[in-house]
């Protein structure tokens, strides 16, 4: 029996994308909330006005942000252990968003 050749793992996208911004109102509301503080998935649904905030955050990640999700230990109202996710921005995410906001503001002033 022959040993199969090793395959090389390649990334389909560059590892470091630059955040280019968004005009999506839900994403803008999510960004504003995440700039204030870490926020749970359920709260982000409410703040952003959507019912699938994991997909909303995935969209932000596709645009170049990291937005990690930390799983925390929690006891729900029925007394069961659960592990809800809490989203936050990394320092590099904050820098990228602030840079995009400053560039957008400069562009609007020129118009």
Beta strands, then each sheet from edge to edge (+ up, - down):
strand 1: 39-40
strand 2: 69-71
strand 3: 74-75
strand 4: 81-82
strand 5: 85-87
sheet 1: 1+ 5- 2+
sheet 2: 3+ 4-
end
